[in-house]
């Protein structure tokens, strides 16, 4: 059905058109080549329609039309028209313009070029997906060689392409297809080496290239990159050698990749002849706006199972729709197919989209340099890339005056280095927006941890600086191919006195110097660990060993302005509708020192002003002449600042006042709501954010704000930021303004945000949207709340402390609670002070300082009693009971719960009564009284149902399900979990949903429903991450990893138990049964089954006695009976069992046996070897032994053990080093009598030791890493 026409040379060198051996027509090729739509003499291209009709006449006119009319219409596969020829001149004719008088044939039939005698590959396995290998090449420069010597004498800049943005959109479109596309996206570096290294796969390949194409000496080439930004032109033979045998289709989305004007210069045709059976190229320049949507449409239909010719037909329709009045563009794409090639549709079975394979996208959002204003800097980008790639520099500092474009430069560099730093590029900005915002090292560390995706309990303790530093250093040391960018590092250097600060900063106090020193210590530690670091500063280097300062000293050691041609280009792009002369632009660029910021400001003023060129320049030069320091660097800075002032003065008075008011905003990202709040654009119910957005956009157009993101429909940015130099000038001017009203509005709004977040029914625990919104505004809350009047400030700070803690910002929570304490003390507000003490206690309890928490709860309780606040007293007693539960004093806890319960009953507080019954049930669960616990839960549930408290009912059902799991009733447990989940889902409670999904998942996994367990865990992880709940998210992620690992290993296989390992397993089972974690009956049954084995008889008898409550000698009997069996095991097996016996002895209150078992366990660990894992376990065993001695008030015996623990921590780089040092110092003081023995602390230490004694060494290691808390404070 399809038609293949063959073009050949005939009589008198004319072209002949053959169909099935019959000559249909002949034509004169030269006439069709000279006058055509793509290339024409005299610069006037032929009309595509008229030219297309000439092509139809050349192919046979009406007779050929009749042959076409017999075919079905596109996109039917039988509508295919193939043009075949071996003659380069005939192939150079753009046959795609063929027109039948009514339409172009490319829109009525499938149209391809067929290549005869091309090699054909074997068909791929149809069950495999395609792997789409994607390369985006955008080199900065090409080498210019001396024609005589061949040496490189210069670099010529190349036109920049938008390949990253184009490919990102193509990837997102492909991955987002439903049903999932049978194509796996794989983006590689734009280098020849990547083609050689990265194509190892069994999956059949599609190759997609976006970039420059060219013809060199008659040979078609693709313009690759050498990895640093220099063009590396590669001929077709190289490309074919890399792709042949693997690739079934190539899309060369570059200019003139199917250009046949020069014989042998058609890259697409050459690739087919070299063995790539289908290649899509272009026979002319491609419009930038056309390439990306054309490619997206093509792949959308190819992924849907269509033939490449059908996908091309659809993509041409997209081109026609996009460029309706430009028919020349419609025929530029050309598809070449090897003769006889049958396209095969891949049909893999896919449950979900295939995950893309590509290096991590640089996390540079904090740099906030607008991409559309970045021009030039080819030389700088090339040199900086070569410092890292070719010269292997690890630490580079870019120095330059403010406004020189350092931030934009490193942001652009990050995109170019993403393939080299394939473990990620992460950027931090140290710019501090707002009024006198302080530098906080703890916040810097937390920010870095968040950027790196590190969740670790050390970051829940604001004062655990050393532990946090070690965690960060170890995490980064494990990622040797990661680049960490520190922008605006002058913020640290100013406070250290290493360079002069700008005039807007008051002299820095000792506290700020200490904070800066802590940041400097962190970067020094990272440098010592071999981390790749890139800094930007104003004047001084950072001062690290091996640091390379860019530019080097011989080039002035400061980043200069743009190259003159780039300055003029930037000005032309920014002057709007006015058309200045080149001379004026050159003079203007010179006047402002080619500073990118000054250029943007001046261009915006010129675009919006009325002065002619001469007056504009004269006024500018008059102002610049006032610069007090003519040295180049200071002149550049003064030039920028003068241009800021000129741009500010050019604004209308009201807009100028609006801009100055924005200086109080502490958030680095300004959104329209900020403007509405600061400027008072509101009525009683609504903020007029659209009005604010209009004003912000006017300031962006004046280049006084930096716009980020783009709203195509409204033609404006979506968010905004202030450039640091502009912020400096604005702060100086704002000091002269009355900003009390904007501050008051800012503070009132912050109070509203906190109140909404704190709300039980609609706050951050109930709404993921509110949680995300509140997290975005945290920077505002920290600065705005202190502006409130005292009578509101204390309450707002008290609520804010809870919000900060809840959203994973303990440093800010600490600052906020301190403000609340100070305000409550200042106002002598006893009720507030009581609430604040209660909140402080809760924070300390979260961080493991139980002694401190109890002290504050007691202060809160005393105030409430003095105020006669019985309801508040009940709440505090309730919280104090929770502390005692954590300490292990279950009896004391039950006593306080009972007091709280009595008060609530006397008040008729049935809701409170339900909550306390609920907590008391939890105590009984811990004691192992599961029946009693269920009874209390049922009472609590009955109250909740009578009150209609569906949220409380959900929590109680989940906890009852947990008890049912321990009782072995998995089916009923799952039903109660599901009922609980249904409630929180109806309530729209993302926190509750995430929690219950996480609780259900292990049960589902254990019953064999792996798919549901994995799905629920992933959803739980997504929800927790969205709410910023890092610690719980880490727990979900850990559970997910365990499940995936278990599934990857297949069904669990029985482990061959040595006698020593069997003893350890049995002891561990008895310990868990004593704790109520497993039913004692199951353990007893297993012991009974093994009792008949003679070698185990004495051990099982002792364990049965221990399980039943044990006599005075159960633990000692067990230790003696186990010794012969343990002697047959490895040191590690012996150590594990001995630790378990020590744990059991602690539960049985047998300190003599506990000491013997723990000492023997330490000795076994010493034999086990000195690899890191064994050393960590030895450290844990030593620590537990030390805590045992401390619990016996034998502090002198604990000291050498803790000294060894500290030494092991230092050797292994353990994150507990700081807390272990503190514990050692505490023991020394206690041994010397400096600290009295504290009963509460002794009980706490005993409780922690008992808790740790329940765990294996591996579990104890995990617990210490996760908790980062002093064991004696648990």
Buried (B, 14 or more C-beta within 10 A) or exposed (E): EBBBBBBBBBEEEBBBBBBEEEEBBBBEBEEBBEBBBBBEEEEEBBEBBEBBBBBBEBBBBEEBBEBBEEBBEBBBBEBBBBBBBEBBBBBBBBBBBBBBEEEBBBBBBBBBBBBEEBEEBEEBEEEBBBBBBBBBBBBBBBBEEEEEEEEEEEBEBBEBBBBBEBBBBBBEBBBEBEEBBBBBBBBBBBBBEBBEEBBEBEBBBBBBBBBBBBBEEEBBBBBBBBBBBBBBBBBBEBBBEBBBEBBBBBBBBBBBBBBBBBEBBBBBBBBBBBBBBBBBBBBBBBBEEBBBBBBBBBBBBBBBEBBBBBBBBBBBBBBBEBBEEEBBBBBBBBBBBBBEBEBEEBEBEEEEBBEBBBBEEBBBEBBBBBBEBBBBBBBBBBBBBBBBBEEEBBBBBBBBBBBBBBBBBBBBBBBBBBBBBBBBBBBBBBBBBBBEBBBBBBBBBBBBBBBBBBBBBBBBBBEBBBBBBBBBBBBBBEBEEBBBBBBBBBBBBBBBEBBEBBEBBEEBEEEBBEBBBBBBBBBBBBBEBEBBBBBBBBBBBBEBEEBBBBBEEEEEBBBBBBBBEBBBBBBBEBBEEEEBEEEBBBBBBEBBBBBBBBBBBBBBBBBBEEEEBEEBBEBBEEBBEEBEEEEBBEBBBBBBBBBBBBBBEBBEEEBBBBBBBBBBBBBBBBBBBBBBBBBEBBEEEEBBBEBBBBBBBBBBBBBBBBBBEBEEEEEBBBBBBBBBBBBBBBBBBBEEBEBEEBBBBBBBBBBEBBBBBBBEEEBBBBBBEBBBBBBBBBBBBBBBBBBBEEEBBBBBBBBBBBBBBBBBBBBBBBBBBBBBBBBBEEBEBBBBBBBBBBBBBBBBBBBBBBBBBBBBBEBBBBBBBEEEBBEBBBBBBBBBBBBBBBBBBBEBBBBBBBBBBBBBBEEEBBEBBBBBBBBBBBBBBBBBBBEBBBBBBEBBBBBBBEEEBBBBBBBBBBBBBBBBBBBEBBEBBBBBBBBBBBBBBEBEBBBBBBBBBBBBBBBBBEEEBBEBBBBBBBBBBBBBBBBBBBBBBBBBBBBBEEBEEEBEEEEEEEEEEBBBBBBBBBBBBBBBBBBBEBBBEEBBEBBEEBBEEEEBEBBBBBBBBBBEEBBEBBBBBBBBBBEEBBEBBBBBBBBBBBBBBBBBBBBBEBBEBBBBBBBBBBBBBBEBEEEEBBBBBBBBBBBBBBBBBBBBEBBEBBBEBBBBBBBBBEEBBBBBBBBBBEBBEBBBEBBEEEBEEEEBBBBBBBBBBBBBBBBBBEEBBEBBBBBBBBBBBB
